[in-house]
Every structure is written in structure tokens, then in C-alpha cells.
Amino acid sequence: MYTARYGASIRKMVDKAIKAKKTKYECPKCHKLKLTRRGTAMWECKSCDAEFAGACYSFRSEAGEIAARIISEYSKSS
Ligand SMILES: [Zn+2]
């Protein structure tokens, strides 16, 4: 398995990213725990074949959550 060299903090960051990448997430379309990573920021549901754009190594990121909140605020006001 891939590990980073030269530094404990860097290894921790890589371990966290790899763990998030291998985890299965809940599909926003069919709500099954079948969302897997297909490529960089590409997430695919193994149940309903839906594809989503997410974060690079996990389906949701903090920046993505903020962006989604701002978008929903704007769509509510108009
Ligand atoms: Zn699905």
C-alpha cells in the first residue's frame, strides 16, 4: 500500500485521505451505502449507476458543504 515518506504528520494526512477514499458513502439518489470513488472527485453509485462530483478523496468536503449552503441560500431568496 502507498505510504508517504519523511514525516509523521504527512503520513497521518495520507492515511486519512486513503481511508476516506476507500470508504463507501450514502448515495444522494437512492440512499444506499453504495457510493464508491471512480476517479479524482468522481463518485459512482454501484446500485443505481448515478455519478456525482464530490471532493477529491471523500464525497463531501468542508469547502463543498459551505458552497452547497451558499447555493441553497441563493436559490431560496430568488
Ligand atoms: Zn444510488
PDB file of the backbone (N, CA, C, O) and the ligand in Angstrom, with CONECT records:
HET     ZN  A 101       1
ATOM      1  N   MET A   1       0.835  -1.198   0.000  1.00  0.00           N
ATOM      2  CA  MET A   1       0.000   0.000   0.000  1.00  0.00           C
ATOM      3  C   MET A   1       0.870   1.247   0.000  1.00  0.00           C
ATOM      4  O   MET A   1       1.990   1.244   0.512  1.00  0.00           O
ATOM      5  N   TYR A   2       0.344   2.295  -0.574  1.00  0.00           N
ATOM      6  CA  TYR A   2       1.094   3.535  -0.710  1.00  0.00           C
ATOM      7  C   TYR A   2       1.261   4.238   0.627  1.00  0.00           C
ATOM      8  O   TYR A   2       0.289   4.420   1.360  1.00  0.00           O
ATOM      9  N   THR A   3       2.484   4.632   0.947  1.00  0.00           N
ATOM     10  CA  THR A   3       2.730   5.451   2.134  1.00  0.00           C
ATOM     11  C   THR A   3       3.652   6.591   1.764  1.00  0.00           C
ATOM     12  O   THR A   3       4.524   6.448   0.907  1.00  0.00           O
ATOM     13  N   ALA A   4       3.456   7.721   2.413  1.00  0.00           N
ATOM     14  CA  ALA A   4       4.330   8.875   2.205  1.00  0.00           C
ATOM     15  C   ALA A   4       5.555   8.741   3.094  1.00  0.00           C
ATOM     16  O   ALA A   4       5.490   8.139   4.166  1.00  0.00           O
ATOM     17  N   ARG A   5       6.639   9.285   2.662  1.00  0.00           N
ATOM     18  CA  ARG A   5       7.865   9.243   3.454  1.00  0.00           C
ATOM     19  C   ARG A   5       8.111  10.593   4.116  1.00  0.00           C
ATOM     20  O   ARG A   5       7.444  11.583   3.816  1.00  0.00           O
ATOM     21  N   TYR A   6       9.079  10.609   5.022  1.00  0.00           N
ATOM     22  CA  TYR A   6       9.647  11.821   5.610  1.00  0.00           C
ATOM     23  C   TYR A   6       8.624  12.643   6.382  1.00  0.00           C
ATOM     24  O   TYR A   6       8.284  13.750   5.964  1.00  0.00           O
ATOM     25  N   GLY A   7       8.133  12.127   7.490  1.00  0.00           N
ATOM     26  CA  GLY A   7       7.341  12.944   8.398  1.00  0.00           C
ATOM     27  C   GLY A   7       6.090  12.260   8.866  1.00  0.00           C
ATOM     28  O   GLY A   7       5.321  11.725   8.067  1.00  0.00           O
ATOM     29  N   ALA A   8       5.882  12.277  10.195  1.00  0.00           N
ATOM     30  CA  ALA A   8       4.717  11.608  10.761  1.00  0.00           C
ATOM     31  C   ALA A   8       3.434  12.330  10.386  1.00  0.00           C
ATOM     32  O   ALA A   8       2.424  11.682  10.110  1.00  0.00           O
ATOM     33  N   SER A   9       3.452  13.673  10.371  1.00  0.00           N
ATOM     34  CA  SER A   9       2.226  14.420  10.081  1.00  0.00           C
ATOM     35  C   SER A   9       1.779  14.203   8.644  1.00  0.00           C
ATOM     36  O   SER A   9       0.582  14.148   8.361  1.00  0.00           O
ATOM     37  N   ILE A  10       2.755  14.079   7.725  1.00  0.00           N
ATOM     38  CA  ILE A  10       2.410  13.834   6.320  1.00  0.00           C
ATOM     39  C   ILE A  10       1.814  12.433   6.177  1.00  0.00           C
ATOM     40  O   ILE A  10       0.842  12.239   5.447  1.00  0.00           O
ATOM     41  N   ARG A  11       2.402  11.458   6.878  1.00  0.00           N
ATOM     42  CA  ARG A  11       1.860  10.094   6.829  1.00  0.00           C
ATOM     43  C   ARG A  11       0.435  10.043   7.362  1.00  0.00           C
ATOM     44  O   ARG A  11      -0.416   9.329   6.831  1.00  0.00           O
ATOM     45  N   LYS A  12       0.184  10.823   8.433  1.00  0.00           N
ATOM     46  CA  LYS A  12      -1.170  10.867   9.001  1.00  0.00           C
ATOM     47  C   LYS A  12      -2.159  11.432   8.001  1.00  0.00           C
ATOM     48  O   LYS A  12      -3.273  10.926   7.865  1.00  0.00           O
ATOM     49  N   MET A  13      -1.747  12.492   7.293  1.00  0.00           N
ATOM     50  CA  MET A  13      -2.622  13.118   6.299  1.00  0.00           C
ATOM     51  C   MET A  13      -2.937  12.142   5.170  1.00  0.00           C
ATOM     52  O   MET A  13      -4.076  12.061   4.711  1.00  0.00           O
ATOM     53  N   VAL A  14      -1.915  11.396   4.723  1.00  0.00           N
ATOM     54  CA  VAL A  14      -2.101  10.440   3.625  1.00  0.00           C
ATOM     55  C   VAL A  14      -3.006   9.293   4.072  1.00  0.00           C
ATOM     56  O   VAL A  14      -3.891   8.870   3.327  1.00  0.00           O
ATOM     57  N   ASP A  15      -2.781   8.786   5.303  1.00  0.00           N
ATOM     58  CA  ASP A  15      -3.619   7.708   5.828  1.00  0.00           C
ATOM     59  C   ASP A  15      -5.087   8.130   5.884  1.00  0.00           C
ATOM     60  O   ASP A  15      -5.984   7.356   5.549  1.00  0.00           O
ATOM     61  N   LYS A  16      -5.313   9.378   6.316  1.00  0.00           N
ATOM     62  CA  LYS A  16      -6.675   9.903   6.431  1.00  0.00           C
ATOM     63  C   LYS A  16      -7.329   9.974   5.045  1.00  0.00           C
ATOM     64  O   LYS A  16      -8.490   9.599   4.876  1.00  0.00           O
ATOM     65  N   ALA A  17      -6.562  10.463   4.052  1.00  0.00           N
ATOM     66  CA  ALA A  17      -7.094  10.604   2.698  1.00  0.00           C
ATOM     67  C   ALA A  17      -7.402   9.237   2.096  1.00  0.00           C
ATOM     68  O   ALA A  17      -8.436   9.067   1.450  1.00  0.00           O
ATOM     69  N   ILE A  18      -6.518   8.257   2.301  1.00  0.00           N
ATOM     70  CA  ILE A  18      -6.727   6.921   1.728  1.00  0.00           C
ATOM     71  C   ILE A  18      -7.926   6.251   2.385  1.00  0.00           C
ATOM     72  O   ILE A  18      -8.704   5.568   1.719  1.00  0.00           O
ATOM     73  N   LYS A  19      -8.077   6.448   3.697  1.00  0.00           N
ATOM     74  CA  LYS A  19      -9.215   5.882   4.414  1.00  0.00           C
ATOM     75  C   LYS A  19     -10.529   6.481   3.893  1.00  0.00           C
ATOM     76  O   LYS A  19     -11.509   5.765   3.688  1.00  0.00           O
ATOM     77  N   ALA A  20     -10.535   7.810   3.681  1.00  0.00           N
ATOM     78  CA  ALA A  20     -11.736   8.493   3.193  1.00  0.00           C
ATOM     79  C   ALA A  20     -12.061   8.055   1.771  1.00  0.00           C
ATOM     80  O   ALA A  20     -13.228   7.971   1.388  1.00  0.00           O
ATOM     81  N   LYS A  21     -11.020   7.778   0.995  1.00  0.00           N
ATOM     82  CA  LYS A  21     -11.170   7.384  -0.403  1.00  0.00           C
ATOM     83  C   LYS A  21     -11.782   5.980  -0.525  1.00  0.00           C
ATOM     84  O   LYS A  21     -12.560   5.715  -1.441  1.00  0.00           O
ATOM     85  N   LYS A  22     -11.419   5.079   0.415  1.00  0.00           N
ATOM     86  CA  LYS A  22     -11.895   3.693   0.331  1.00  0.00           C
ATOM     87  C   LYS A  22     -13.258   3.499   0.984  1.00  0.00           C
ATOM     88  O   LYS A  22     -13.906   2.473   0.775  1.00  0.00           O
ATOM     89  N   THR A  23     -13.699   4.484   1.779  1.00  0.00           N
ATOM     90  CA  THR A  23     -14.977   4.365   2.480  1.00  0.00           C
ATOM     91  C   THR A  23     -16.135   4.438   1.489  1.00  0.00           C
ATOM     92  O   THR A  23     -16.056   5.145   0.485  1.00  0.00           O
ATOM     93  N   LYS A  24     -17.205   3.709   1.774  1.00  0.00           N
ATOM     94  CA  LYS A  24     -18.419   3.809   0.966  1.00  0.00           C
ATOM     95  C   LYS A  24     -19.327   4.876   1.573  1.00  0.00           C
ATOM     96  O   LYS A  24     -19.493   4.948   2.791  1.00  0.00           O
ATOM     97  N   TYR A  25     -19.909   5.699   0.711  1.00  0.00           N
ATOM     98  CA  TYR A  25     -20.766   6.780   1.170  1.00  0.00           C
ATOM     99  C   TYR A  25     -22.207   6.534   0.748  1.00  0.00           C
ATOM    100  O   TYR A  25     -22.487   5.692  -0.106  1.00  0.00           O
ATOM    101  N   GLU A  26     -23.115   7.286   1.363  1.00  0.00           N
ATOM    102  CA  GLU A  26     -24.531   7.127   1.033  1.00  0.00           C
ATOM    103  C   GLU A  26     -24.841   7.856  -0.269  1.00  0.00           C
ATOM    104  O   GLU A  26     -24.460   9.012  -0.450  1.00  0.00           O
ATOM    105  N   CYS A  27     -25.530   7.177  -1.164  1.00  0.00           N
ATOM    106  CA  CYS A  27     -25.897   7.754  -2.454  1.00  0.00           C
ATOM    107  C   CYS A  27     -27.015   8.778  -2.249  1.00  0.00           C
ATOM    108  O   CYS A  27     -28.026   8.456  -1.625  1.00  0.00           O
ATOM    109  N   PRO A  28     -26.856  10.027  -2.770  1.00  0.00           N
ATOM    110  CA  PRO A  28     -27.918  11.019  -2.594  1.00  0.00           C
ATOM    111  C   PRO A  28     -29.185  10.693  -3.389  1.00  0.00           C
ATOM    112  O   PRO A  28     -30.243  11.263  -3.124  1.00  0.00           O
ATOM    113  N   LYS A  29     -29.084   9.789  -4.354  1.00  0.00           N
ATOM    114  CA  LYS A  29     -30.236   9.475  -5.199  1.00  0.00           C
ATOM    115  C   LYS A  29     -31.061   8.325  -4.617  1.00  0.00           C
ATOM    116  O   LYS A  29     -32.272   8.463  -4.444  1.00  0.00           O
ATOM    117  N   CYS A  30     -30.417   7.187  -4.311  1.00  0.00           N
ATOM    118  CA  CYS A  30     -31.170   6.028  -3.831  1.00  0.00           C
ATOM    119  C   CYS A  30     -30.952   5.749  -2.344  1.00  0.00           C
ATOM    120  O   CYS A  30     -31.534   4.812  -1.797  1.00  0.00           O
ATOM    121  N   HIS A  31     -30.109   6.567  -1.683  1.00  0.00           N
ATOM    122  CA  HIS A  31     -29.861   6.499  -0.233  1.00  0.00           C
ATOM    123  C   HIS A  31     -29.325   5.145   0.224  1.00  0.00           C
ATOM    124  O   HIS A  31     -29.527   4.757   1.374  1.00  0.00           O
ATOM    125  N   LYS A  32     -28.647   4.426  -0.665  1.00  0.00           N
ATOM    126  CA  LYS A  32     -27.975   3.193  -0.271  1.00  0.00           C
ATOM    127  C   LYS A  32     -26.496   3.495  -0.026  1.00  0.00           C
ATOM    128  O   LYS A  32     -25.959   4.463  -0.564  1.00  0.00           O
ATOM    129  N   LEU A  33     -25.853   2.679   0.774  1.00  0.00           N
ATOM    130  CA  LEU A  33     -24.448   2.890   1.101  1.00  0.00           C
ATOM    131  C   LEU A  33     -23.571   2.256   0.013  1.00  0.00           C
ATOM    132  O   LEU A  33     -22.828   1.311   0.277  1.00  0.00           O
ATOM    133  N   LYS A  34     -23.666   2.785  -1.199  1.00  0.00           N
ATOM    134  CA  LYS A  34     -23.014   2.137  -2.340  1.00  0.00           C
ATOM    135  C   LYS A  34     -22.165   3.091  -3.162  1.00  0.00           C
ATOM    136  O   LYS A  34     -21.766   2.751  -4.275  1.00  0.00           O
ATOM    137  N   LEU A  35     -21.883   4.260  -2.646  1.00  0.00           N
ATOM    138  CA  LEU A  35     -21.138   5.252  -3.412  1.00  0.00           C
ATOM    139  C   LEU A  35     -19.639   4.999  -3.272  1.00  0.00           C
ATOM    140  O   LEU A  35     -19.093   5.064  -2.171  1.00  0.00           O
ATOM    141  N   THR A  36     -18.982   4.714  -4.388  1.00  0.00           N
ATOM    142  CA  THR A  36     -17.539   4.471  -4.364  1.00  0.00           C
ATOM    143  C   THR A  36     -16.829   5.439  -5.294  1.00  0.00           C
ATOM    144  O   THR A  36     -17.437   6.022  -6.192  1.00  0.00           O
ATOM    145  N   ARG A  37     -15.529   5.601  -5.063  1.00  0.00           N
ATOM    146  CA  ARG A  37     -14.748   6.553  -5.841  1.00  0.00           C
ATOM    147  C   ARG A  37     -14.356   5.924  -7.174  1.00  0.00           C
ATOM    148  O   ARG A  37     -13.827   4.814  -7.213  1.00  0.00           O
ATOM    149  N   ARG A  38     -14.619   6.637  -8.260  1.00  0.00           N
ATOM    150  CA  ARG A  38     -14.252   6.129  -9.587  1.00  0.00           C
ATOM    151  C   ARG A  38     -12.993   6.790 -10.115  1.00  0.00           C
ATOM    152  O   ARG A  38     -12.220   6.162 -10.838  1.00  0.00           O
ATOM    153  N   GLY A  39     -12.780   8.024  -9.770  1.00  0.00           N
ATOM    154  CA  GLY A  39     -11.588   8.752 -10.172  1.00  0.00           C
ATOM    155  C   GLY A  39     -11.488   9.996  -9.328  1.00  0.00           C
ATOM    156  O   GLY A  39     -12.203  10.132  -8.335  1.00  0.00           O
ATOM    157  N   THR A  40     -10.615  10.905  -9.705  1.00  0.00           N
ATOM    158  CA  THR A  40     -10.449  12.133  -8.932  1.00  0.00           C
ATOM    159  C   THR A  40     -11.768  12.909  -8.906  1.00  0.00           C
ATOM    160  O   THR A  40     -12.240  13.395  -9.934  1.00  0.00           O
ATOM    161  N   ALA A  41     -12.347  13.014  -7.717  1.00  0.00           N
ATOM    162  CA  ALA A  41     -13.604  13.743  -7.472  1.00  0.00           C
ATOM    163  C   ALA A  41     -14.812  13.122  -8.192  1.00  0.00           C
ATOM    164  O   ALA A  41     -15.874  13.741  -8.260  1.00  0.00           O
ATOM    165  N   MET A  42     -14.656  11.910  -8.724  1.00  0.00           N
ATOM    166  CA  MET A  42     -15.778  11.256  -9.405  1.00  0.00           C
ATOM    167  C   MET A  42     -16.294  10.135  -8.510  1.00  0.00           C
ATOM    168  O   MET A  42     -15.536   9.250  -8.113  1.00  0.00           O
ATOM    169  N   TRP A  43     -17.567  10.177  -8.199  1.00  0.00           N
ATOM    170  CA  TRP A  43     -18.167   9.193  -7.290  1.00  0.00           C
ATOM    171  C   TRP A  43     -19.309   8.503  -7.996  1.00  0.00           C
ATOM    172  O   TRP A  43     -20.158   9.146  -8.613  1.00  0.00           O
ATOM    173  N   GLU A  44     -19.321   7.186  -7.898  1.00  0.00           N
ATOM    174  CA  GLU A  44     -20.280   6.396  -8.657  1.00  0.00           C
ATOM    175  C   GLU A  44     -21.064   5.496  -7.708  1.00  0.00           C
ATOM    176  O   GLU A  44     -20.497   4.889  -6.799  1.00  0.00           O
ATOM    177  N   CYS A  45     -22.379   5.418  -7.933  1.00  0.00           N
ATOM    178  CA  CYS A  45     -23.207   4.524  -7.132  1.00  0.00           C
ATOM    179  C   CYS A  45     -23.237   3.154  -7.789  1.00  0.00           C
ATOM    180  O   CYS A  45     -23.551   3.032  -8.973  1.00  0.00           O
ATOM    181  N   LYS A  46     -22.904   2.107  -7.007  1.00  0.00           N
ATOM    182  CA  LYS A  46     -22.867   0.760  -7.562  1.00  0.00           C
ATOM    183  C   LYS A  46     -24.261   0.164  -7.670  1.00  0.00           C
ATOM    184  O   LYS A  46     -24.442  -0.895  -8.272  1.00  0.00           O
ATOM    185  N   SER A  47     -25.242   0.836  -7.094  1.00  0.00           N
ATOM    186  CA  SER A  47     -26.607   0.327  -7.112  1.00  0.00           C
ATOM    187  C   SER A  47     -27.428   0.919  -8.257  1.00  0.00           C
ATOM    188  O   SER A  47     -28.044   0.180  -9.025  1.00  0.00           O
ATOM    189  N   CYS A  48     -27.439   2.269  -8.375  1.00  0.00           N
ATOM    190  CA  CYS A  48     -28.297   2.904  -9.388  1.00  0.00           C
ATOM    191  C   CYS A  48     -27.504   3.550 -10.513  1.00  0.00           C
ATOM    192  O   CYS A  48     -28.093   4.226 -11.356  1.00  0.00           O
ATOM    193  N   ASP A  49     -26.166   3.363 -10.556  1.00  0.00           N
ATOM    194  CA  ASP A  49     -25.283   3.878 -11.608  1.00  0.00           C
ATOM    195  C   ASP A  49     -25.256   5.395 -11.739  1.00  0.00           C
ATOM    196  O   ASP A  49     -24.840   5.922 -12.771  1.00  0.00           O
ATOM    197  N   ALA A  50     -25.689   6.086 -10.718  1.00  0.00           N
ATOM    198  CA  ALA A  50     -25.628   7.549 -10.760  1.00  0.00           C
ATOM    199  C   ALA A  50     -24.196   8.001 -10.503  1.00  0.00           C
ATOM    200  O   ALA A  50     -23.452   7.359  -9.761  1.00  0.00           O
ATOM    201  N   GLU A  51     -23.821   9.117 -11.126  1.00  0.00           N
ATOM    202  CA  GLU A  51     -22.482   9.662 -10.935  1.00  0.00           C
ATOM    203  C   GLU A  51     -22.575  11.036 -10.300  1.00  0.00           C
ATOM    204  O   GLU A  51     -23.455  11.830 -10.633  1.00  0.00           O
ATOM    205  N   PHE A  52     -21.664  11.308  -9.387  1.00  0.00           N
ATOM    206  CA  PHE A  52     -21.667  12.589  -8.704  1.00  0.00           C
ATOM    207  C   PHE A  52     -20.271  13.169  -8.703  1.00  0.00           C
ATOM    208  O   PHE A  52     -19.275  12.446  -8.716  1.00  0.00           O
ATOM    209  N   ALA A  53     -20.217  14.507  -8.686  1.00  0.00           N
ATOM    210  CA  ALA A  53     -18.949  15.205  -8.485  1.00  0.00           C
ATOM    211  C   ALA A  53     -18.839  15.526  -7.013  1.00  0.00           C
ATOM    212  O   ALA A  53     -19.708  16.198  -6.456  1.00  0.00           O
ATOM    213  N   GLY A  54     -17.789  15.058  -6.378  1.00  0.00           N
ATOM    214  CA  GLY A  54     -17.596  15.310  -4.956  1.00  0.00           C
ATOM    215  C   GLY A  54     -16.224  15.892  -4.709  1.00  0.00           C
ATOM    216  O   GLY A  54     -15.622  16.503  -5.592  1.00  0.00           O
ATOM    217  N   ALA A  55     -15.744  15.699  -3.513  1.00  0.00           N
ATOM    218  CA  ALA A  55     -14.390  16.136  -3.210  1.00  0.00           C
ATOM    219  C   ALA A  55     -13.405  15.110  -3.760  1.00  0.00           C
ATOM    220  O   ALA A  55     -13.812  14.036  -4.201  1.00  0.00           O
ATOM    221  N   CYS A  56     -12.127  15.430  -3.737  1.00  0.00           N
ATOM    222  CA  CYS A  56     -11.117  14.580  -4.370  1.00  0.00           C
ATOM    223  C   CYS A  56     -11.023  13.218  -3.696  1.00  0.00           C
ATOM    224  O   CYS A  56     -11.084  12.194  -4.376  1.00  0.00           O
ATOM    225  N   TYR A  57     -10.874  13.183  -2.356  1.00  0.00           N
ATOM    226  CA  TYR A  57     -10.665  11.911  -1.668  1.00  0.00           C
ATOM    227  C   TYR A  57     -11.818  11.493  -0.777  1.00  0.00           C
ATOM    228  O   TYR A  57     -11.804  10.395  -0.220  1.00  0.00           O
ATOM    229  N   SER A  58     -12.828  12.362  -0.635  1.00  0.00           N
ATOM    230  CA  SER A  58     -14.038  11.972   0.091  1.00  0.00           C
ATOM    231  C   SER A  58     -15.211  12.572  -0.665  1.00  0.00           C
ATOM    232  O   SER A  58     -15.034  13.463  -1.495  1.00  0.00           O
ATOM    233  N   PHE A  59     -16.417  12.081  -0.374  1.00  0.00           N
ATOM    234  CA  PHE A  59     -17.556  12.563  -1.163  1.00  0.00           C
ATOM    235  C   PHE A  59     -17.899  14.004  -0.816  1.00  0.00           C
ATOM    236  O   PHE A  59     -18.256  14.786  -1.697  1.00  0.00           O
ATOM    237  N   ARG A  60     -17.793  14.356   0.447  1.00  0.00           N
ATOM    238  CA  ARG A  60     -18.084  15.724   0.860  1.00  0.00           C
ATOM    239  C   ARG A  60     -16.862  16.344   1.518  1.00  0.00           C
ATOM    240  O   ARG A  60     -16.161  15.686   2.287  1.00  0.00           O
ATOM    241  N   SER A  61     -16.610  17.603   1.214  1.00  0.00           N
ATOM    242  CA  SER A  61     -15.536  18.313   1.888  1.00  0.00           C
ATOM    243  C   SER A  61     -16.122  19.523   2.607  1.00  0.00           C
ATOM    244  O   SER A  61     -17.267  19.907   2.365  1.00  0.00           O
ATOM    245  N   GLU A  62     -15.327  20.118   3.492  1.00  0.00           N
ATOM    246  CA  GLU A  62     -15.806  21.289   4.230  1.00  0.00           C
ATOM    247  C   GLU A  62     -16.109  22.438   3.277  1.00  0.00           C
ATOM    248  O   GLU A  62     -17.127  23.116   3.422  1.00  0.00           O
ATOM    249  N   ALA A  63     -15.234  22.657   2.307  1.00  0.00           N
ATOM    250  CA  ALA A  63     -15.436  23.730   1.330  1.00  0.00           C
ATOM    251  C   ALA A  63     -16.681  23.449   0.488  1.00  0.00           C
ATOM    252  O   ALA A  63     -17.419  24.373   0.145  1.00  0.00           O
ATOM    253  N   GLY A  64     -16.917  22.184   0.155  1.00  0.00           N
ATOM    254  CA  GLY A  64     -18.093  21.808  -0.618  1.00  0.00           C
ATOM    255  C   GLY A  64     -19.378  22.034   0.151  1.00  0.00           C
ATOM    256  O   GLY A  64     -20.387  22.457  -0.414  1.00  0.00           O
ATOM    257  N   GLU A  65     -19.336  21.742   1.469  1.00  0.00           N
ATOM    258  CA  GLU A  65     -20.509  21.975   2.316  1.00  0.00           C
ATOM    259  C   GLU A  65     -20.861  23.456   2.337  1.00  0.00           C
ATOM    260  O   GLU A  65     -22.031  23.826   2.239  1.00  0.00           O
ATOM    261  N   ILE A  66     -19.827  24.313   2.466  1.00  0.00           N
ATOM    262  CA  ILE A  66     -20.044  25.765   2.505  1.00  0.00           C
ATOM    263  C   ILE A  66     -20.640  26.232   1.178  1.00  0.00           C
ATOM    264  O   ILE A  66     -21.579  27.027   1.163  1.00  0.00           O
ATOM    265  N   ALA A  67     -20.097  25.742   0.072  1.00  0.00           N
ATOM    266  CA  ALA A  67     -20.586  26.125  -1.250  1.00  0.00           C
ATOM    267  C   ALA A  67     -22.038  25.688  -1.432  1.00  0.00           C
ATOM    268  O   ALA A  67     -22.849  26.441  -1.971  1.00  0.00           O
ATOM    269  N   ALA A  68     -22.369  24.473  -0.986  1.00  0.00           N
ATOM    270  CA  ALA A  68     -23.734  23.967  -1.124  1.00  0.00           C
ATOM    271  C   ALA A  68     -24.706  24.813  -0.303  1.00  0.00           C
ATOM    272  O   ALA A  68     -25.833  25.066  -0.727  1.00  0.00           O
ATOM    273  N   ARG A  69     -24.250  25.255   0.893  1.00  0.00           N
ATOM    274  CA  ARG A  69     -25.099  26.092   1.743  1.00  0.00           C
ATOM    275  C   ARG A  69     -25.370  27.439   1.070  1.00  0.00           C
ATOM    276  O   ARG A  69     -26.500  27.927   1.079  1.00  0.00           O
ATOM    277  N   ILE A  70     -24.315  28.041   0.482  1.00  0.00           N
ATOM    278  CA  ILE A  70     -24.459  29.335  -0.187  1.00  0.00           C
ATOM    279  C   ILE A  70     -25.405  29.206  -1.377  1.00  0.00           C
ATOM    280  O   ILE A  70     -26.252  30.072  -1.591  1.00  0.00           O
ATOM    281  N   ILE A  71     -25.266  28.123  -2.158  1.00  0.00           N
ATOM    282  CA  ILE A  71     -26.129  27.912  -3.326  1.00  0.00           C
ATOM    283  C   ILE A  71     -27.574  27.770  -2.901  1.00  0.00           C
ATOM    284  O   ILE A  71     -28.463  28.335  -3.537  1.00  0.00           O
ATOM    285  N   SER A  72     -27.829  27.012  -1.818  1.00  0.00           N
ATOM    286  CA  SER A  72     -29.213  26.827  -1.374  1.00  0.00           C
ATOM    287  C   SER A  72     -29.795  28.139  -0.838  1.00  0.00           C
ATOM    288  O   SER A  72     -30.987  28.398  -1.002  1.00  0.00           O
ATOM    289  N   GLU A  73     -28.960  28.970  -0.197  1.00  0.00           N
ATOM    290  CA  GLU A  73     -29.432  30.276   0.278  1.00  0.00           C
ATOM    291  C   GLU A  73     -29.868  31.130  -0.907  1.00  0.00           C
ATOM    292  O   GLU A  73     -30.926  31.758  -0.862  1.00  0.00           O
ATOM    293  N   TYR A  74     -29.051  31.157  -1.982  1.00  0.00           N
ATOM    294  CA  TYR A  74     -29.371  31.952  -3.145  1.00  0.00           C
ATOM    295  C   TYR A  74     -30.622  31.450  -3.846  1.00  0.00           C
ATOM    296  O   TYR A  74     -31.446  32.252  -4.284  1.00  0.00           O
ATOM    297  N   SER A  75     -30.777  30.137  -3.959  1.00  0.00           N
ATOM    298  CA  SER A  75     -31.947  29.601  -4.663  1.00  0.00           C
ATOM    299  C   SER A  75     -33.217  29.830  -3.851  1.00  0.00           C
ATOM    300  O   SER A  75     -34.306  29.912  -4.420  1.00  0.00           O
ATOM    301  N   LYS A  76     -33.089  29.936  -2.508  1.00  0.00           N
ATOM    302  CA  LYS A  76     -34.258  30.237  -1.678  1.00  0.00           C
ATOM    303  C   LYS A  76     -34.722  31.683  -1.869  1.00  0.00           C
ATOM    304  O   LYS A  76     -35.920  31.958  -1.929  1.00  0.00           O
ATOM    305  N   SER A  77     -33.734  32.623  -1.966  1.00  0.00           N
ATOM    306  CA  SER A  77     -34.068  34.042  -1.999  1.00  0.00           C
ATOM    307  C   SER A  77     -34.653  34.475  -3.341  1.00  0.00           C
ATOM    308  O   SER A  77     -35.433  35.427  -3.381  1.00  0.00           O
ATOM    309  N   SER A  78     -34.300  33.807  -4.445  1.00  0.00           N
ATOM    310  CA  SER A  78     -34.794  34.240  -5.755  1.00  0.00           C
ATOM    311  C   SER A  78     -36.150  33.641  -6.083  1.00  0.00           C
ATOM    312  O   SER A  78     -36.702  33.909  -7.150  1.00  0.00           O
TER     313      SER A  78
HETATM  314 ZN    ZN A 101     -27.622   5.177  -5.882  1.00  0.00          ZN2+
END
